[in-house]
Amino acid sequence: MGGNGRPFQYLIAFWVLFLSFKGWGRVGEAKVVCKEREREALLHFKGGVVDDFGMLSSWGNREDKRDCCIDWRGVECDNHTGHVISLDLHGQPYYVQYLGGKIGTSLAELQHLKHLNLSWNQFEGIVPIQLGNLSNLQSLDLSHNYEHIISCENLDWLSGLHLLRQLDLSWVNLSKATHWPQAINKMPSLIELHLSYTQLPPIIPTVSISHINSSTSSLAVLDLSSNDLTSSIYPWLFNLFNISSLVQLDLFHNDVNGSIPDAFGNMTTLAYLDLSHNQLLGSMPDAFRTMTSLQYLDLSHNDLNGSIPDAFGNMTTLASLYLTFNQLEGEIPKSLRGLCNLRGFSLSYNNLTGRLENDFLACSNNTLEVLDLSNNRFRGTSFPHLSGFSRLKGLYLQFNQLNGTLPESIGQLTQLEVLEIGSNSLQGMVSANHLFGLSYLLYLDLSFNSLTFNISLDQVPLFQAQFIRLASCKLGPRFPNWLRTQKSLEELDISASGISDAVPNWFWNFLPNLYWSNISNNHISGTLPNLTLFPYVFVMDMSSNCLEGSIPQYVFTVKWLDLSNNMFSGSISLPCGITIQSIWGSSHLDLSSNRLSGELPKCWDQLKDLTILNLANNNFSGKIRKSIGLLHHLKTLHLQNNSLTGTLPSSLKNCRDLHLIDLGRNKLSGRIPTWMGENLSDLIVVNLRSNAFSGKIPLSLCQLKKLQVLDLSRNNLSGTIPKCIKNLTAMARDQSSVIAYPEEKFYPGFSLLFDNLLEASEVLSTFYIDFTRVQWKGKEVEYKETLRLLKSIDISSNKITGEIPTEVTDLVELVALNLSRNNLTGPIPLAIGQFQLLDSLDLSQNQICGGIPNSLSQIHRLSVLDLSNNNLSGKIPSGTQLQSFSASTYEGNFGLCGPPLSKRCLEDEDEDEDEDFSYDIQDEANNILFYGNIVLGFIIGFWGVCGTLLLNRSWRYAYFRFLNKIKDRLYVTTTINMNRLQRNFQS
């Protein structure tokens, strides 16, 4: 028993000995007392600091707070001397908890300080140069002080920090530190340097810089990212300090341009190289073949072209290769099959082609975690089998030309968290075997393929996805029941998926948790239930379905709401005096093309962040409320095709950001207000057609220099066309304002880095493309994407009088001009031929007189012309252009003549008679000449021969002797031949 108790005795003895040592330690620690001078320096520093979060609450003069070495937060002292050797007062990342104020010079009293960390705070002012007196300092971190509110005009003070090994001044404003390279070169012990986001001035290559002998010989980490550095960094980088020790180089997000220098090949010790987000051109150099130590290479977001070098296959230690957003071509080189340590591989947004063979990254089967080949032109008759990539977490193949079916082997990628293969040409069936076994799946995107889901009602996926995009896949006709199991869903897009079913009740239960939902372009029926508020819903698109019933108030908390093209009915109301709770603020509201009725809401101030308001194609009545003027951010207002009455509220002039206002096809009356031209200077489209507006066209409309579409047709306007119309300069210049503007939409994105899945929820800017309906070639046509190319004026069907002002011809970029059905008089402007881009011209049913100008025939693009029912006269100018139109173009002008009209002009008939008379005279002259020549020929021929024989005797005798010889020869020849013939008959 004694033997069994001995180990226990040993244990007791060891425990007593441990407590003794612990006591001694405490005694020793108690002997270390904070130096009074240093304690006072720290308190003086605290006095200049703004500490809203109580980070320095443990610092003070009370008895329990006097020892800075034991009780004070962030202070560390030497155990033997009691001197402060470390001061770590970093704030919480992203400024959850931070210090403010200024960095006091009293810190220079801490002469034994080795480590100083003041990062992630909001210090302001200038970095005290007295920090250069801290000669024992080994690490200094002033990084991430918010928005460059702390600055440093020069870095000369760094030369006194001979022992400094780590320096991080990221986010410190160094824009005035022009000699920063020289200062860095004088730091012999520096190993790690971070100067990102410091607004570093570019290096100016001078003789003085080129002859500096750097004492920085051991630098291993150099971070100069996110500055405005140019290619002038290269000489300093390659020549002014020893690059043989450099392990990490980060030049991300600068202005470095030109080709990649071959000198990078000399950096054989580099393990990390980031040249992304620059302006690099040309092909990638073969010098990379010597950089065999590289583990991380990022050349993305440049303008590199050519093919991926085979030399990349020599970098066998490479773990991450990012070449996205370039102009690379060709196929993936086979040499990359030898990269056995590859974990992240991204070639997205290039022009790469070829087929994806099953073994194109064969050696990295057991290491690859992220594969991104999206937005290229890869093709294949079958989807690549990737079942061997056992560690794959992110697969991005969207926006390629892959076809064939989705193999069930995709279900063997058991570690997969992101599957994004949308916008290809895949077809065939998708079953539970493909997807439901991927228990880690968070992001699923199969959208815009021809895939058909064949999943029974009782099959349940193992995953809990956060984002599901299945747009244009065949999910219907039943609403997919398996979605009800996705309790963590944040985004759902099942638009245009062939669903013809009622919305199940369970869908409404998790709808409030969806940041983004899109079930548009289906045949989904049902009503919106009266749920609680949607304060976190960012986008809800239920357009183009068969939903009906009333629209509850809670949906107006959604930032981007589209319920258009449904069968909703009843009125809409916004609560007055009660603030709608929404963390986003509604910016896009589209309730168009429904059956809504009643008056417009009174309290528009509840939606004061609106930029897009579309209530068109409903049955709204009554007046436009004055409170609509509280929508100061409004850019688009669509109220057309309703039954609105009354005048335009003057408060609308406060909506100074309006680009488009379409109030057509209502019953609005009164005068067109002058403030429309005086206050709404950004207007590009004004459509007031088919109302009851009266009075004159206000001269102030001529101030709309950005106006491209003006439609005042079908009203009761009178007076004349203002001559100042020439001031609509957007219709006179070869420039088009883009009638599209960015909208912020919540977009959850993912960034997979090795073994961590980082959710990168961000707000991206997408573009809302505006539209309007314009009377074009006799039909009302909707213009959207091409609206920015349209420049037109339509004042038809009014009571406009006077002449067409010649100033209108200065609008040389006009594509369509319609002044028909008015009381216009006078001639067509002679300079109308200046409309070289005019495609449609309608001046019909007026009292325009005079002739058609010849210049009109020079408008070669003219495809629609109507001059009918006027008082035009004279001949239609000749030319293929005007004669190509039908006679109806000119009918009703009794003074017009000439083709294509059947009526001939008088001058044409006179010309015909003159031509006939001249033809008769010419015929008679030809006959006289003909017979005269015959007589003259006879006379000359007869008397030329006979006259000569009568007058010359010798010729006469010779002539008759010649005739006698001919007669005798013919007689003898005839007689001989007759006798010969007679003998032949007798024989």
C-alpha positions, 0 to 999 in steps of 0.5 A: 500500500505504501508503494501505491501511495508513493506516486501520490506523494510525488504529485503533492510535492510537485504541486507544492513546488509549482505553487512556490515558483508561481509565488516567486513569480508574483513577487518578481512581478511585483518588483517591476514598477512602471517608470513614472516618466513613461507613465506620465507620457502615456497619460499625456497621450491619453489626454489628446485621444478621443476615447468614445468606447472606453478603450483606455478606461483602465489608464488613470491615477487612482491607486488601483490604476497607477501601475501601467505595466500591470493594469493598463490595457495594451501596455507591456513592460520589460519584466526586469527593467519596468520600461514600456516595450510594447504599446498595442492600442489597435481598434476593432476591424471595420471601426467597431471600436476605435480611438480618435483624436491626435497621436501625441508627441509624448510617445517619444518619451518611451525610449525603450519601446520596441512595438507600437500598434495604433492601427484600425483607429480614427486618428487625425492630423499629422504623424509626429516626426518625434516617433523617429526618436524611438531608436529601439522600435522594431515594429510600427503599425499606423495602418487603417486609420479611416479615410486618410484623415492622418497624414505624413508630409515626409518620411525622413524621420524613419532614418532614425529607426535603424532597428525597425523590421516591420512598418505598416503605414497603410491608409496614411496620407503620404501624397506629399512625401515625394522622397519616400523611396530615398527614405525607405532605402535608408532602413537597413533592418527593414524586412516587411513594408506595407504602404497600401492606400497611401496615395504615394506620389509616382517615382520621378526618375532622376539622376539623384535617385538612380545613384542612391545606394540602398541599405535595405538589403533584407526586405522580404515583404513589399506592399505598395498596393492601391496607389497611383504608381506608374511604370517608373517604379521599375528602376527603383524596384529592380535596381535600388535594393537587394531583390534576392531576398524579396518573398512577397511583392504586391502592386495591386491596383496601381497605374503600372502600364506597358508590358511585364518586364523580363526583370521579374524573372530575376526575382527567383525567391518570390513566393507571392506576386500580385500585379492585378488591377493595372494597365499591363499590355502585351503577352506574358513573358517567358521569364516566368519559367525561372520563378519556380518558387512562386506560390501565388500569382495574380495578373487579373484585371489587365489588358494582357493578350496572347495565350497562356505560356507553357512556361507556367507549367514550370512553376510547380509550387504554384497554389493560386493562379488568377488571370481573370479579366484580360484578353487571353486567347487560345486553349488551356496549355497541357503543361498546367496538368503538372501543377500538383499543388494548385488550389485556386485557379481562375481564368474568367472573363477572357476569350479562351476557347477549346474543349474542357478535357476530363484531365485538363488539371489532372495532377491537382485532383486532390488539391484544387478547391476553386475552379473559375473558367466562367465568361469564356468560350469553352465548348464541348458536346459533353460536360466535363467529368470533375468527380476526381476533384475531391476537395473542390469547393467552388466551381464557376463555369457560367457564360460559356458554350458548354452543351450536353447534359449535366452528369450525375457525377457532379453529385460526387463533389461532396465538398462543393459549396458553390456550383455556378454553371448558368448561361450555357447550353446544357439540356436534359434532366436534373434529378435528386442524384445530381444535387441533393447529396451535396450537403455543403452547397450554399450557392446554386446557379443553373439559370439560363440553360434548358434543364428540366427538373425531375424531382418528386415531392417527397425528395429533400436535399441535404444542403441548406442553400443561401442562394438559388438561381434557376431562371429559365430552367423547367421547374413547373408546372407545379411550384417546386416543393423541395424549396420549402426545406431551404430555411437559410435562403437569402436569394431565390430566382425561379423566373421564367421556369414554366410554373403554372400554379398557385403560390403555396402558403409556405412560400410567404413564410420565408419570403420576408427573409429573402434579400432577393426574390424573383418569380417573374414571367411565370403563370403564378396565381394567388394573392399577397397575404397581409404579412408583417413588414419586410425591412430587409427585403432588397429586391422582389420581382413578381412581374408578369404573372397572374397575381390578383387582389389588393397590394398590402402596404408592407411591400412598400418597404422593399427597395426594388419592387416590381409587381407589373403585368399582373391583375392586382386591383383596388387602390394603393395607399401609403400610411400618413404620419407613420414612417415605413420601417425599411433599412434600404428605403424604396428606390424602384416601384413598378406597379404598371399594367395592372387593374389598380384604380382610385386616386394616387396616394397622398403621402409620397414622403413615405417613399422619399428615396424613390428614383423610379416610379411606374404606375402606367396602364392602370385605372387611376383617376383624380389629381396628381397629389402635391406631395409627389414633389417630395420625391427629390431623387425621382428620375423617371415618372411613368403615369401614362394611360390612366384617367388622371385629371387636373393640372400638373402640381407645381411641387413637381418642379422640386424633382430636379433629377427627372430624366423622363416624364411620361404623362400621356393618355390621361385627361390632364388639362391646363397650360404646360407649366413654365417651370418644366423648362426652368427647373427640370433641366435634366429632362431627356424625354417629355411625353404629354400626348393625348391629354387636354393641355391648352394654351401656347407652347411655353418658351421655357421648354427651349431651355431643355438642352438635353431633350431628345424626345418631345411629344405634345401631340393630341392636345389643345395647344395653340399659338405658334411654334417658338423660334427658340426651338433651335436651342434644343441642342441635344437634337442638333449635336451628334451626341446622345444622352444615355437614358439609363442610370445605375441602380443599387441592387443587393448582390450577394457574391462569394469569394473562395480563398483556399479553405475559407468560404468568404461571403462578400455581400455587396451592393452592385450598380446595375442599369435601369434602361428607361422607355417610352412609347412614340408614334412611329410610322403610324403605329405606337411603338415602345422604345427602350434599349434604342431610346437613346438613339431617338430624337423626335418632335411630335406636336401633331393634332393640336391647333398650332398656327403660323409658319414653320420656323426656319430655326427648326432646321437647325436641329440636324440630328432629328430622326422624326418630325410630326407637325401634322393636323394643325393650322400651319401656313406658309412654305416649307423651309427651304433648308429642310434638306439639312435633316440628313438623318430624318427618317419620318416627316409628317406635315399633313393636314395643314395649310402649308403653301408654296412649292416643295423645296428641292433640298427635300429630295436630298434626304436619302434616309427618309422612309416615311413622308406625308405632305397630303392635304395642304395647299402645296403647288408646283412640280414635285422635285425630281429624284429617286427619293421623292418619286419612290413614295406613293401618290397618297403622300401628296394627295389633297394638294391640288396645285401639285403635279408630276410623278408620282401623281398622275397629274402632269404639269403645264410646262411638261405639256408645252415641252411635249408639243415643242418636241413633237413640232421639232420631230416633224420638221426633222422628219421632213428635212430627212426626207428631202435630204434622202431623195435629193441624194438619190437624184444627185447620185443618179446625175453624177453616175449617169453623166459621169460615164456617158458625158465622158464618152461623148466628149472624148473620142479616143475613150469612146472608141476604146470603150466600144472595142472593149464591149465588142471583145466581151460580146465575142468572147461570150458568144464563142464560149457559149457556142463551144459549151452547147456543142460539147453538151450536145455530143454528151447527150448523143453518146 
